[in-house]
């Protein structure tokens, strides 16, 4: 599973970084300092790592030496991630080409202090999520899940068409993305419930994208919504395309895309 281009992942990185929840990041940094005092190492596994945006963002936040494992099904994206990784002296990095939908999740997370993923869980099914959370709980591993889409799309255009597009996009988000029926906009709630059921302590917060029509990547973002909505309601495709063109023509408009971040730590043994 990846299915995303290097260009798209690079474009969205400009929205990802300022969107992330600062309270969630503060919790992560506090945990890392306690988990790895006095130069002890951290083992961090990044699931669905793509071209390494998540690794590059997190690396400066983790003061301890880190053994990174980046996991994705796309070998070319992982090669890009290896070339552009942010590694301080003492860090190591390995790339693992694996189809996460069919991977042995328990094997992937063995001995990990932290598992992280960006924009992954809305693509996953409930069964896949449960299998991962069981593996994390068995291992006593912390989880950082960032930029999980939560179903909110706001834009300063025709609100009636926007509401229709949003509803159809969210229906499309629940279709199979390779893992079985996807959680889509329900992923954040499913994460919170699943972690609570396993007695994890959870810190969460909003991490909304704020996008301008002229930003690199905006046409791919909005075009993706039009494509998804049109798959669900093909008779409306021209209306959706006209709505998108109106949005592109409003340089002062802002688009908000709702996400949530979660940082969760296992119960003390």
Number of C-alpha atoms within 10 A of each C-alpha: 19 17 9 12 14 16 11 14 17 17 17 18 16 17 18 23 16 13 21 20 21 15 16 23 21 14 17 23 16 12 16 19 15 9 14 17 11 9 12 12 18 21 19 23 28 25 25 26 27 30 28 27 21 24 26 15 14 15 18 12 14 16 17 21 19 23 19 22 21 27 24 23 20 21 17 15 21 24 15 14 23 18 11 14 19 17 18 13 7 11 16 13 18 13 18 19 17 19 17 20 16 11 10 14 18 16 9 20 24 16 16 20 23 23 20 22 21 21 19 20 26 27 24 23 24 21 14 19 19 15 15 18 22 17 19 26 19 14 16 21 22 25 26 21 24 29 28 27 28 22 20 15 20 15 17 13 17 11 11 9 14 18 15 14 24 20 17 19 24 23 17 20 21 20 17 15 20 16 20 16 17 24 28 26 23 19 25 25 13 18 23 18 14 17 24 14 10 15 15 22 15 20 19 21 18 20 26 25 23 16 20 20 21 16 14 16 21 18 16 12 15 19 16 13 21 25 18 21 23 21 15 17 14 12 10 14 17 12 13 23 17 12 18 20 14 12 23 19 11 14 11 11 15 18 19 15 19 20 26 23 26 27 26 25 23 20 13 8 4
